[in-house]
Amino acid sequence: MSKTLTRMDLSEAVFREVGLSRNESAQLVESVLQHMSDALVEGETVKISSFGTFSVREKAKRMGRNPKTGDEVPISPRRVLSFRPSHLMKDRVAAGNSK
């Protein structure tokens, strides 16, 4: 069974590791996530060294196909969020799989 890391888990880690109160830890995590979200909404790139890069890409209008019916359907232009892990993160995840 896989576990999901949540905001609460991050707040608890800050509480244990940094020593802020639980409330301050939760506020710090919320503040960091809000800054990241705001930057992405503005079209900025968010790069976290040794972790990865979050960026927003503009996708053009294109034709798609309904897999059920085979009909061609226009897909409207949109902004999508992408994440590119750093080489260190890729290596760390790969090493975790080989254990």
C-alpha positions as CSV (number, residue, x, y, z in Angstrom):
1,M,0.0,0.0,0.0
2,S,1.4,3.4,-0.9
3,K,1.3,6.4,1.4
4,T,0.6,9.9,0.3
5,L,2.5,12.9,1.7
6,T,0.1,15.6,2.8
7,R,0.3,19.2,3.9
8,M,-0.2,18.0,7.5
9,D,2.8,15.6,7.1
10,L,4.9,18.5,5.8
11,S,3.8,20.7,8.7
12,E,4.6,17.9,11.2
13,A,8.1,17.4,9.7
14,V,8.8,21.2,10.0
15,F,7.5,21.0,13.6
16,R,9.9,18.1,14.4
17,E,12.9,19.2,12.5
18,V,12.8,23.0,12.9
19,G,11.2,23.4,16.3
20,L,8.5,25.9,15.4
21,S,5.1,25.4,17.0
22,R,2.6,23.2,15.2
23,N,0.7,26.3,14.2
24,E,3.7,28.2,12.9
25,S,4.9,25.1,11.0
26,A,1.5,24.8,9.3
27,Q,1.6,28.5,8.4
28,L,5.1,28.2,7.0
29,V,4.1,25.3,4.8
30,E,1.0,27.1,3.6
31,S,3.1,30.2,2.9
32,V,5.7,28.3,0.8
33,L,2.9,26.5,-1.2
34,Q,1.1,29.8,-1.7
35,H,4.3,31.5,-3.0
36,M,4.9,28.6,-5.4
37,S,1.2,28.6,-6.6
38,D,1.2,32.4,-7.1
39,A,4.5,32.2,-9.2
40,L,3.1,29.5,-11.4
41,V,-0.2,31.3,-12.0
42,E,1.9,34.3,-13.1
43,G,3.7,32.1,-15.6
44,E,7.0,32.0,-13.6
45,T,9.1,28.9,-13.3
46,V,9.7,27.4,-9.8
47,K,13.0,25.7,-9.4
48,I,13.9,23.9,-6.2
49,S,17.6,22.9,-6.3
50,S,18.2,19.1,-6.0
51,F,14.5,18.5,-6.3
52,G,13.1,19.7,-9.6
53,T,11.5,22.4,-11.7
54,F,7.8,23.3,-12.0
55,S,6.7,25.3,-15.0
56,V,3.6,26.3,-16.9
57,R,3.4,25.4,-20.6
58,E,1.0,26.8,-23.2
59,K,-0.5,24.1,-25.3
60,A,-1.9,25.1,-28.7
61,K,-5.3,24.1,-30.1
62,R,-5.1,20.8,-31.8
63,M,-7.3,18.0,-33.1
64,G,-7.8,15.0,-30.9
65,R,-9.7,11.7,-31.4
66,N,-12.4,10.3,-29.2
67,P,-11.1,6.8,-28.5
68,K,-14.6,5.3,-28.1
69,T,-16.1,6.6,-31.4
70,G,-13.0,7.5,-33.4
71,D,-14.5,10.9,-34.1
72,E,-12.1,13.9,-34.4
73,V,-12.6,16.5,-31.7
74,P,-11.0,19.9,-31.4
75,I,-9.0,20.3,-28.2
76,S,-8.9,23.9,-27.1
77,P,-5.7,25.8,-26.2
78,R,-4.8,25.6,-22.5
79,R,-2.1,26.1,-19.9
80,V,-0.7,23.0,-18.2
81,L,1.6,22.5,-15.2
82,S,4.7,20.3,-15.7
83,F,7.4,19.0,-13.4
84,R,10.9,18.0,-14.3
85,P,12.7,16.2,-11.5
86,S,16.4,17.1,-11.0
87,H,19.0,14.4,-11.9
88,L,19.7,14.0,-8.2
89,M,16.0,13.3,-7.5
90,K,15.8,10.9,-10.5
91,D,18.9,9.0,-9.2
92,R,17.5,8.9,-5.6
93,V,14.2,7.5,-6.7
94,A,15.9,5.0,-9.0
95,A,18.1,3.9,-6.1
96,G,15.1,3.5,-3.9
97,N,13.6,1.0,-6.4
98,S,16.6,-1.2,-6.5
99,K,16.5,-2.0,-2.7
